[in-house]
Amino acid sequence: MGGLPQDPDSLAYAFEYAKKIFEVHKKGAKVVLLVHTKAQMSSTSLAGHLGSPLAKTLSKGKTAQLQPGQHVQLQTLKTLGQMLSDTIVIGFYADEQMLDLIDDRKSLIGAIAVPDLKGDADVWAARWGAIIHGEKKTSPAKLIEDQVVENALTQLFAMVNPSTGITHPRDKEHADNVLRILRAKGHTLEAEAIRSFAIQKGRRSRNAADLAKLASKIASLKNKPSLAKIVTTPLIPLVMQLDGLSRMPPASSSRAAIHPVC
């Protein structure tokens, strides 16, 4: 996000955004204040933002009430649970590691990022079309400019198990073949854009990183891959039809509305 790193009012803004999400949700919601380590509650400015009584309550693992029906508790990167229904997460001192962790929690009703440094949450905000405090709301960014690449990846995602990503040998083979065909046809493979796009489409951050690593490897090949050596799979004829793929409509984002940024 831009505009609020190290702003002394940033936590107050974050709680206000949580309140707005809470009001839209219209039923009890939990707020999780997420930090990297518990030590940040005493060694950083966060304790001052919270005020001593609230900081002590949260540090002891207790839940505090923000307003009727809305409670907050402290979690760290190591203690954040997986099942967080009816939960809004405020990521304080948010960076890529923390935001990936938040994105892996698919049942959240909202997420708010308060980065330590300007730019630390920009990629995340663009991915989800997040509200940036003080700026006009935008739609999620088009992460992959090449429509052929986007549509080929969308077809790949439809075949690959979303839970395991490309860790399964057959799924990795599918991904390898698709990326090699795209590279052979002269399409640019931007690893970070592919990683962000995969997360946007519901892939876990670790699986998205595996795909990005494979894309980077294939993109760095000295010579273009030989199409004659591509192993035939049900997906390959579809990917080879690049003209047809280029006419497919772009996929839409599925989570743009639930990521306000403070």
ChimeraX attribute file (.defattr): number of C-alpha atoms within 10 A of each C-alpha:
attribute: neighborCount
match mode: 1-to-1
recipient: residues
	/A:1	27
	/A:2	19
	/A:3	17
	/A:4	22
	/A:5	22
	/A:6	16
	/A:7	14
	/A:8	13
	/A:9	11
	/A:10	21
	/A:11	22
	/A:12	14
	/A:13	18
	/A:14	24
	/A:15	18
	/A:16	13
	/A:17	22
	/A:18	27
	/A:19	18
	/A:20	13
	/A:21	19
	/A:22	22
	/A:23	12
	/A:24	9
	/A:25	13
	/A:26	9
	/A:27	11
	/A:28	13
	/A:29	21
	/A:30	24
	/A:31	26
	/A:32	21
	/A:33	21
	/A:34	24
	/A:35	22
	/A:36	19
	/A:37	12
	/A:38	17
	/A:39	11
	/A:40	16
	/A:41	20
	/A:42	14
	/A:43	9
	/A:44	10
	/A:45	12
	/A:46	20
	/A:47	17
	/A:48	13
	/A:49	16
	/A:50	15
	/A:51	10
	/A:52	13
	/A:53	10
	/A:54	18
	/A:55	18
	/A:56	15
	/A:57	14
	/A:58	19
	/A:59	19
	/A:60	11
	/A:61	11
	/A:62	12
	/A:63	17
	/A:64	16
	/A:65	13
	/A:66	14
	/A:67	9
	/A:68	7
	/A:69	11
	/A:70	17
	/A:71	16
	/A:72	23
	/A:73	19
	/A:74	24
	/A:75	22
	/A:76	18
	/A:77	16
	/A:78	10
	/A:79	11
	/A:80	18
	/A:81	10
	/A:82	13
	/A:83	11
	/A:84	17
	/A:85	13
	/A:86	16
	/A:87	23
	/A:88	26
	/A:89	27
	/A:90	28
	/A:91	28
	/A:92	23
	/A:93	20
	/A:94	24
	/A:95	20
	/A:96	14
	/A:97	11
	/A:98	20
	/A:99	21
	/A:100	17
	/A:101	16
	/A:102	24
	/A:103	19
	/A:104	16
	/A:105	19
	/A:106	15
	/A:107	14
	/A:108	20
	/A:109	22
	/A:110	23
	/A:111	26
	/A:112	30
	/A:113	32
	/A:114	27
	/A:115	28
	/A:116	17
	/A:117	16
	/A:118	14
	/A:119	15
	/A:120	20
	/A:121	24
	/A:122	17
	/A:123	18
	/A:124	24
	/A:125	26
	/A:126	20
	/A:127	23
	/A:128	24
	/A:129	23
	/A:130	28
	/A:131	23
	/A:132	22
	/A:133	18
	/A:134	10
	/A:135	9
	/A:136	8
	/A:137	12
	/A:138	14
	/A:139	15
	/A:140	20
	/A:141	17
	/A:142	18
	/A:143	19
	/A:144	18
	/A:145	12
	/A:146	13
	/A:147	18
	/A:148	22
	/A:149	24
	/A:150	22
	/A:151	22
	/A:152	24
	/A:153	19
	/A:154	16
	/A:155	16
	/A:156	19
	/A:157	19
	/A:158	10
	/A:159	15
	/A:160	18
	/A:161	14
	/A:162	15
	/A:163	11
	/A:164	13
	/A:165	22
	/A:166	22
	/A:167	15
	/A:168	11
	/A:169	9
	/A:170	12
	/A:171	18
	/A:172	17
	/A:173	16
	/A:174	22
	/A:175	24
	/A:176	19
	/A:177	22
	/A:178	25
	/A:179	28
	/A:180	25
	/A:181	22
	/A:182	23
	/A:183	23
	/A:184	17
	/A:185	15
	/A:186	10
	/A:187	15
	/A:188	16
	/A:189	23
	/A:190	16
	/A:191	21
	/A:192	19
	/A:193	17
	/A:194	23
	/A:195	23
	/A:196	23
	/A:197	23
	/A:198	23
	/A:199	22
	/A:200	23
	/A:201	17
	/A:202	18
	/A:203	23
	/A:204	22
	/A:205	22
	/A:206	16
	/A:207	19
	/A:208	25
	/A:209	20
	/A:210	17
	/A:211	24
	/A:212	22
	/A:213	16
	/A:214	19
	/A:215	24
	/A:216	17
	/A:217	14
	/A:218	21
	/A:219	22
	/A:220	11
	/A:221	11
	/A:222	7
	/A:223	10
	/A:224	16
	/A:225	19
	/A:226	12
	/A:227	15
	/A:228	7
	/A:229	9
	/A:230	16
	/A:231	11
	/A:232	11
	/A:233	13
	/A:234	9
	/A:235	17
	/A:236	17
	/A:237	10
	/A:238	14
	/A:239	23
	/A:240	16
	/A:241	12
	/A:242	18
	/A:243	10
	/A:244	12
	/A:245	18
	/A:246	16
	/A:247	11
	/A:248	12
	/A:249	9
	/A:250	13
	/A:251	12
	/A:252	11
	/A:253	18
	/A:254	12
	/A:255	18
	/A:256	20
	/A:257	15
	/A:258	18
	/A:259	25
	/A:260	24
	/A:261	29
	/A:262	30
